[in-house]
Amino acid sequence: MRTTLTIDDDHLDKAKAAAAKLRAPFRHVVNEALRIGLQMIEDTPPRSRPYQTHPHKMGLKAGRNLGNIQALLSQIEGEDHR
């Protein structure tokens, strides 16, 4: 099938160089490159959105103070905790 494509100059140069190196027709090199590239796209699993968490401030309950950690732990865990 014939079709018209616009190929960037750098890709065109690489394809022509590959065709010359392989001593293969230019259309064969382009078709093979498309075949390989399209297969890679098909084989790549779809990207899923990354898992995200949204932080929020929890704050301290009334009557709690971070100035004395031992006292805070005693309030939270109870005096008999050990």
C-alpha positions as CSV (number, residue, x, y, z in Angstrom):
1,M,0.0,0.0,0.0
2,R,1.3,3.5,-0.8
3,T,1.0,6.4,1.5
4,T,2.7,9.7,2.1
5,L,4.5,10.3,5.4
6,T,6.4,13.3,6.7
7,I,9.6,12.0,8.3
8,D,11.9,14.2,10.3
9,D,15.3,14.8,8.6
10,D,17.3,13.1,11.4
11,H,15.2,10.0,11.2
12,L,15.3,10.0,7.4
13,D,19.1,10.1,7.5
14,K,19.3,7.2,10.0
15,A,16.9,5.1,7.9
16,K,18.9,5.8,4.7
17,A,22.2,5.0,6.5
18,A,20.7,1.7,7.9
19,A,19.5,0.8,4.4
20,A,22.9,1.4,2.9
21,K,24.6,-0.5,5.7
22,L,22.3,-3.5,5.4
23,R,22.2,-3.2,1.6
24,A,18.4,-3.4,1.9
25,P,15.7,-1.4,0.2
26,F,14.8,1.8,2.0
27,R,11.1,0.8,2.2
28,H,12.1,-2.5,3.9
29,V,14.1,-0.7,6.6
30,V,11.3,1.7,7.3
31,N,8.7,-1.1,7.4
32,E,10.9,-3.2,9.7
33,A,11.5,-0.2,12.0
34,L,7.7,0.5,12.1
35,R,7.0,-3.2,12.8
36,I,9.5,-3.3,15.7
37,G,8.3,0.1,17.1
38,L,4.6,-0.8,17.0
39,Q,5.3,-4.2,18.6
40,M,7.0,-2.4,21.5
41,I,4.0,-0.1,21.9
42,E,1.7,-3.1,22.0
43,D,3.9,-5.0,24.5
44,T,4.1,-2.0,26.9
45,P,1.6,-2.3,29.7
46,P,-0.7,0.7,30.1
47,R,0.4,3.2,32.6
48,S,-1.7,3.4,35.7
49,R,-1.9,6.5,37.8
50,P,0.5,6.4,40.7
51,Y,-1.0,5.9,44.2
52,Q,-1.3,9.2,46.0
53,T,-2.1,10.0,49.6
54,H,-3.2,13.4,50.7
55,P,-1.9,14.6,54.1
56,H,-3.9,16.5,56.6
57,K,-3.1,18.0,59.9
58,M,-4.2,15.9,62.9
59,G,-3.1,18.2,65.6
60,L,-3.1,17.4,69.4
61,K,-6.1,16.9,71.5
62,A,-6.8,19.6,74.0
63,G,-4.7,19.3,77.2
64,R,-1.8,17.5,75.4
65,N,1.6,19.2,75.3
66,L,4.6,18.2,73.2
67,G,7.0,20.0,75.7
68,N,7.3,16.9,77.9
69,I,7.3,13.7,75.9
70,Q,7.3,11.4,79.0
71,A,4.2,13.1,80.4
72,L,2.5,12.9,77.0
73,L,3.2,9.2,76.8
74,S,2.0,8.6,80.3
75,Q,-1.3,10.4,79.4
76,I,-1.7,8.4,76.2
77,E,-0.7,5.0,77.5
78,G,-1.6,5.3,81.1
79,E,0.7,5.2,84.1
80,D,0.5,1.4,84.5
81,H,1.7,0.8,80.9
82,R,5.1,-1.1,80.7
